Amino acid sequence: KWFLVASSQNLLQAAFDGKDSNNGIQSTDDYQKATSGFPSKTHALSYTNVSAYLKSQALLLQNRAQDENATWIHEYALDQELLDLSKVLSGNATYTKIERDGIRIRGNSSVPSVFLGFTGLIEYLPELMKRYVRTPEI
Protein backbone atom coordinates (compact mmCIF):
# COMPACT_ATOMS: atom_id res chain seq x y z
CA LYS A 1 0.00 0.00 0.00
CA TRP A 2 1.20 3.50 -0.80
CA PHE A 3 0.63 6.89 0.78
CA LEU A 4 1.30 9.48 -1.93
CA VAL A 5 2.02 13.16 -1.37
CA ALA A 6 2.42 15.60 -4.24
CA SER A 7 2.87 19.34 -4.65
CA SER A 8 0.22 19.61 -7.36
CA GLN A 9 -2.86 17.78 -8.61
CA ASN A 10 -1.13 16.97 -11.93
CA LEU A 11 1.85 15.41 -10.16
CA LEU A 12 -0.43 13.32 -7.96
CA GLN A 13 -2.40 12.16 -11.02
CA ALA A 14 0.86 11.21 -12.77
CA ALA A 15 1.86 9.18 -9.70
CA PHE A 16 -1.44 7.26 -9.78
CA ASP A 17 -1.24 6.74 -13.54
CA GLY A 18 2.35 5.52 -13.28
CA LYS A 19 1.50 3.11 -10.48
CA ASP A 20 -1.54 1.72 -12.31
CA SER A 21 0.46 1.13 -15.51
CA ASN A 22 3.53 -0.26 -13.68
CA ASN A 23 5.49 2.63 -15.16
CA GLY A 24 5.86 4.69 -12.02
CA ILE A 25 8.78 5.95 -10.03
CA GLN A 26 9.80 2.41 -9.06
CA SER A 27 10.72 1.67 -12.67
CA THR A 28 13.21 4.55 -13.00
CA ASP A 29 16.96 3.94 -12.98
CA ASP A 30 17.41 6.55 -10.26
CA TYR A 31 14.92 4.84 -7.92
CA GLN A 32 16.52 1.46 -8.57
CA LYS A 33 19.96 2.86 -7.77
CA ALA A 34 18.83 4.71 -4.63
CA THR A 35 17.01 1.67 -3.21
CA SER A 36 19.66 -0.86 -4.18
CA GLY A 37 20.20 -3.34 -1.35
CA PHE A 38 16.89 -2.53 0.37
CA PRO A 39 14.72 -5.47 1.50
CA SER A 40 11.68 -6.29 -0.65
CA LYS A 41 9.33 -5.50 2.25
CA THR A 42 9.74 -2.48 4.53
CA HIS A 43 7.53 -0.63 7.00
CA ALA A 44 8.39 2.84 5.70
CA LEU A 45 10.19 4.11 2.61
CA SER A 46 11.18 7.63 1.64
CA TYR A 47 12.57 8.60 -1.77
CA THR A 48 13.50 11.92 -3.34
CA ASN A 49 14.49 12.22 -6.97
CA VAL A 50 17.37 14.61 -6.24
CA SER A 51 17.98 15.45 -9.90
CA ALA A 52 14.35 16.47 -10.49
CA TYR A 53 14.26 18.35 -7.19
CA LEU A 54 17.39 20.39 -8.03
CA LYS A 55 16.01 21.19 -11.49
CA SER A 56 12.79 22.50 -9.94
CA GLN A 57 14.76 24.58 -7.41
CA ALA A 58 16.87 26.02 -10.25
CA LEU A 59 13.69 27.02 -12.10
CA LEU A 60 12.33 28.70 -8.97
CA LEU A 61 15.59 30.62 -8.61
CA GLN A 62 15.51 31.66 -12.27
CA ASN A 63 11.99 33.02 -11.82
CA ARG A 64 12.92 34.75 -8.56
CA ALA A 65 15.99 36.34 -10.15
CA GLN A 66 13.70 38.62 -12.14
CA ASP A 67 12.97 40.57 -8.94
CA GLU A 68 15.22 43.59 -8.51
CA ASN A 69 16.14 42.44 -4.98
CA ALA A 70 17.24 39.03 -6.23
CA THR A 71 19.58 39.85 -9.13
CA TRP A 72 22.40 38.36 -7.06
CA ILE A 73 21.04 34.88 -7.95
CA HIS A 74 22.15 35.37 -11.59
CA GLU A 75 25.32 37.21 -10.57
CA TYR A 76 26.47 34.17 -8.60
CA ALA A 77 24.90 31.74 -11.13
CA LEU A 78 23.25 29.77 -8.33
CA ASP A 79 20.48 28.57 -10.62
CA GLN A 80 23.04 27.22 -13.10
CA GLU A 81 24.99 25.58 -10.28
CA LEU A 82 21.89 23.65 -9.21
CA LEU A 83 21.27 22.60 -12.83
CA ASP A 84 24.85 21.34 -13.08
CA LEU A 85 24.49 19.41 -9.82
CA SER A 86 21.23 17.87 -11.06
CA LYS A 87 23.23 16.13 -13.80
CA VAL A 88 25.56 14.28 -11.42
CA LEU A 89 23.62 13.69 -8.19
CA SER A 90 21.24 10.78 -7.76
CA GLY A 91 18.29 9.96 -5.54
CA ASN A 92 18.01 9.92 -1.79
CA ALA A 93 16.20 6.91 -0.25
CA THR A 94 15.69 5.64 3.29
CA TYR A 95 13.80 2.66 4.63
CA THR A 96 12.64 1.59 8.06
CA LYS A 97 11.93 -2.01 8.97
CA ILE A 98 10.75 -3.34 12.32
CA GLU A 99 12.64 -6.50 13.20
CA ARG A 100 12.56 -8.92 16.11
CA ASP A 101 15.50 -7.25 17.86
CA GLY A 102 14.74 -3.60 17.02
CA ILE A 103 14.22 -1.16 14.22
CA ARG A 104 16.54 -1.06 11.21
CA ILE A 105 16.98 2.23 9.37
CA ARG A 106 19.17 2.47 6.28
CA GLY A 107 19.62 5.00 3.54
CA ASN A 108 21.43 5.68 0.30
CA SER A 109 22.18 9.15 -0.96
CA SER A 110 24.59 11.04 -3.17
CA VAL A 111 24.10 14.17 -1.07
CA PRO A 112 23.23 14.82 2.60
CA SER A 113 19.53 15.51 3.18
CA VAL A 114 20.47 18.80 4.88
CA PHE A 115 21.69 20.08 1.50
CA LEU A 116 18.26 19.48 -0.05
CA GLY A 117 16.64 21.57 2.68
CA PHE A 118 19.16 24.35 2.14
CA THR A 119 18.45 24.69 -1.59
CA GLY A 120 14.90 25.81 -0.82
CA LEU A 121 16.27 28.64 1.33
CA ILE A 122 18.76 30.09 -1.17
CA GLU A 123 16.39 32.69 -2.57
CA TYR A 124 15.73 34.01 0.95
CA LEU A 125 19.37 34.32 2.04
CA PRO A 126 19.58 38.15 1.88
CA GLU A 127 16.38 38.51 3.92
CA LEU A 128 17.57 35.94 6.46
CA MET A 129 20.95 37.61 6.77
CA LYS A 130 19.32 40.98 7.41
CA ARG A 131 17.11 39.43 10.06
CA TYR A 132 19.61 37.22 11.89
CA VAL A 133 23.14 38.52 11.22
CA ARG A 134 24.14 41.54 13.20
CA THR A 135 26.82 43.84 11.91
CA PRO A 136 29.22 45.23 14.49
CA GLU A 137 28.69 48.82 15.54
CA ILE A 138 31.56 51.13 14.62
Sine and cosine of phi, psi and omega as CSV:
sin_phi,cos_phi,sin_psi,cos_psi,sin_omega,cos_omega
0.00,0.00,0.55,-0.83,-0.06,-1.00
-0.84,-0.54,0.60,-0.80,0.17,-0.99
-0.92,-0.40,0.92,-0.38,-0.10,-1.00
-0.96,-0.26,0.69,-0.72,0.07,-1.00
-0.81,-0.58,0.72,-0.70,0.00,-1.00
-0.64,-0.77,0.39,-0.92,-0.03,-1.00
-1.00,0.06,-0.15,0.99,0.04,-1.00
-0.48,-0.88,0.33,-0.94,0.01,-1.00
-0.89,0.45,-0.64,0.77,0.00,-1.00
-0.90,0.44,-0.65,0.76,0.01,-1.00
-0.92,0.40,-0.65,0.76,0.03,-1.00
-0.90,0.44,-0.67,0.74,0.03,-1.00
-0.89,0.45,-0.65,0.76,0.03,-1.00
-0.89,0.46,-0.60,0.80,0.03,-1.00
-0.91,0.42,-0.69,0.72,0.04,-1.00
-0.90,0.43,-0.72,0.70,-0.01,-1.00
-0.87,0.49,-0.68,0.73,0.01,-1.00
-0.90,0.43,-0.66,0.75,0.01,-1.00
-0.91,0.41,-0.70,0.71,-0.02,-1.00
-0.90,0.43,-0.53,0.85,-0.03,-1.00
-0.99,-0.13,0.16,0.99,-0.05,-1.00
0.82,0.57,0.53,0.84,0.02,-1.00
-0.78,-0.63,0.63,0.78,-0.06,-1.00
-1.00,-0.05,-0.31,-0.95,-0.09,-1.00
-0.88,0.48,-0.49,0.87,-0.01,-1.00
-0.91,0.42,-0.33,0.94,-0.03,-1.00
-1.00,0.00,-0.08,1.00,-0.04,-1.00
-0.98,0.20,0.49,-0.87,0.03,-1.00
-0.87,0.49,-0.63,0.77,-0.04,-1.00
-0.90,0.44,-0.70,0.71,0.03,-1.00
-0.88,0.47,-0.70,0.71,0.01,-1.00
-0.87,0.50,-0.67,0.75,0.01,-1.00
-0.92,0.38,-0.71,0.71,-0.06,-1.00
-0.92,0.39,-0.51,0.86,-0.03,-1.00
-0.98,-0.22,0.21,0.98,0.02,-1.00
-0.85,0.52,0.76,-0.65,0.01,-1.00
1.00,0.03,-0.07,1.00,0.03,-1.00
-0.97,0.24,0.50,-0.87,0.08,-1.00
-0.92,0.38,0.38,-0.93,-0.03,-1.00
-0.93,0.36,-0.44,0.90,0.04,-1.00
-0.83,-0.55,0.78,-0.63,0.04,-1.00
-0.73,-0.68,0.21,-0.98,0.05,-1.00
-1.00,-0.09,-0.41,0.91,0.06,-1.00
-0.48,-0.88,0.58,-0.81,0.00,-1.00
-0.59,-0.81,0.73,-0.69,0.04,-1.00
-0.81,-0.59,0.71,-0.70,0.01,-1.00
-0.62,-0.78,0.69,-0.72,0.11,-0.99
-0.80,-0.59,0.80,-0.60,0.11,-0.99
-0.98,0.19,1.00,-0.07,-0.12,-0.99
-0.86,0.51,-0.65,0.76,-0.01,-1.00
-0.87,0.49,-0.75,0.66,0.01,-1.00
-0.91,0.42,-0.62,0.79,0.01,-1.00
-0.89,0.45,-0.72,0.70,0.00,-1.00
-0.91,0.42,-0.60,0.80,0.06,-1.00
-0.89,0.46,-0.66,0.75,0.00,-1.00
-0.93,0.37,-0.60,0.80,0.05,-1.00
-0.92,0.40,-0.62,0.79,0.04,-1.00
-0.89,0.45,-0.66,0.75,0.02,-1.00
-0.90,0.44,-0.67,0.75,0.05,-1.00
-0.87,0.49,-0.67,0.74,0.02,-1.00
-0.91,0.41,-0.64,0.77,0.04,-1.00
-0.87,0.49,-0.68,0.73,0.02,-1.00
-0.93,0.38,-0.63,0.78,-0.01,-1.00
-0.94,0.35,-0.50,0.87,-0.06,-1.00
-0.91,0.40,-0.21,0.98,0.04,-1.00
-0.96,0.29,-0.36,0.93,0.04,-1.00
-0.94,0.34,0.63,-0.78,-0.03,-1.00
-0.89,0.45,-0.45,0.89,0.02,-1.00
-0.99,0.11,-0.04,1.00,-0.06,-1.00
-0.83,-0.55,0.35,0.94,0.00,-1.00
-0.89,0.45,-0.37,0.93,0.02,-1.00
-0.87,0.50,-0.41,0.91,0.00,-1.00
-0.88,0.47,-0.70,0.71,0.05,-1.00
-0.96,0.28,-0.59,0.80,0.00,-1.00
-0.86,0.51,-0.63,0.78,0.02,-1.00
-1.00,-0.07,-0.01,1.00,0.03,-1.00
0.81,0.58,0.62,0.78,-0.02,-1.00
-0.91,0.40,-0.59,0.81,0.03,-1.00
-0.90,0.44,-0.67,0.74,0.02,-1.00
-0.93,0.37,-0.58,0.81,0.04,-1.00
-0.88,0.48,-0.68,0.73,0.03,-1.00
-0.91,0.41,-0.61,0.79,0.06,-1.00
-0.89,0.45,-0.67,0.74,0.03,-1.00
-0.90,0.44,-0.67,0.74,0.03,-1.00
-0.91,0.42,-0.55,0.83,-0.02,-1.00
-0.90,0.45,-0.35,0.94,-0.01,-1.00
-0.99,0.14,-0.33,0.94,-0.09,-1.00
-0.88,-0.47,-0.28,0.96,-0.02,-1.00
-1.00,-0.07,0.55,-0.84,-0.01,-1.00
-0.91,-0.42,-0.05,-1.00,-0.12,-0.99
-0.88,0.47,0.25,-0.97,-0.01,-1.00
-0.84,-0.54,0.87,-0.49,-0.03,-1.00
-0.69,-0.73,0.59,-0.81,0.03,-1.00
-0.64,-0.77,0.63,-0.78,0.11,-0.99
-0.81,-0.59,0.39,-0.92,0.10,-1.00
-0.78,-0.62,0.72,-0.69,0.02,-1.00
-0.67,-0.74,0.79,-0.62,0.04,-1.00
-0.99,0.10,0.82,-0.57,-0.01,-1.00
-0.87,-0.50,0.13,-0.99,-0.05,-1.00
-0.85,0.53,-0.62,0.79,-0.08,-1.00
-0.97,-0.25,0.24,0.97,0.04,-1.00
0.54,-0.84,-0.30,-0.95,-0.01,-1.00
-0.93,-0.37,0.75,-0.66,0.04,-1.00
-0.97,-0.23,0.78,-0.63,0.06,-1.00
-0.81,-0.59,0.77,-0.64,0.00,-1.00
-0.59,-0.81,0.52,-0.85,0.02,-1.00
-0.57,-0.82,0.38,-0.92,0.11,-0.99
-0.80,-0.60,0.69,-0.73,0.03,-1.00
-0.32,-0.95,0.54,-0.84,0.09,-1.00
-1.00,-0.04,-0.08,1.00,-0.05,-1.00
-0.47,-0.88,0.59,-0.80,0.05,-1.00
-0.89,0.45,0.60,-0.80,-0.01,-1.00
-0.85,0.53,-0.52,0.85,0.00,-1.00
-0.86,0.51,-0.57,0.82,0.02,-1.00
-0.89,0.45,-0.65,0.76,-0.01,-1.00
-0.89,0.45,-0.61,0.79,0.05,-1.00
-0.93,0.38,-0.57,0.82,-0.02,-1.00
-0.92,0.38,-0.59,0.81,-0.06,-1.00
-0.88,0.48,-0.51,0.86,0.04,-1.00
-0.95,0.30,-0.25,0.97,-0.01,-1.00
-0.99,-0.12,-0.20,0.98,-0.11,-0.99
-0.79,0.62,-0.73,0.69,-0.07,-1.00
-0.91,0.42,-0.33,0.95,-0.03,-1.00
-0.99,-0.16,0.05,1.00,-0.06,-1.00
-0.80,0.60,-0.75,0.66,-0.01,-1.00
-0.86,0.51,-0.66,0.75,0.02,-1.00
-0.91,0.42,-0.66,0.75,0.01,-1.00
-0.91,0.41,-0.63,0.77,0.01,-1.00
-0.91,0.41,-0.65,0.76,0.04,-1.00
-0.88,0.47,-0.63,0.78,-0.08,-1.00
-0.97,0.25,-0.64,0.77,-0.19,-0.98
-0.93,-0.38,-0.27,0.96,-0.02,-1.00
-0.98,-0.21,0.84,-0.54,0.00,-1.00
-0.99,-0.14,0.71,-0.70,0.06,-1.00
-1.00,-0.02,0.62,-0.78,-0.03,-1.00
-0.91,0.42,0.60,-0.80,0.05,-1.00
-0.97,0.24,0.66,-0.75,0.01,-1.00
-0.97,-0.25,0.00,0.00,0.00,0.00
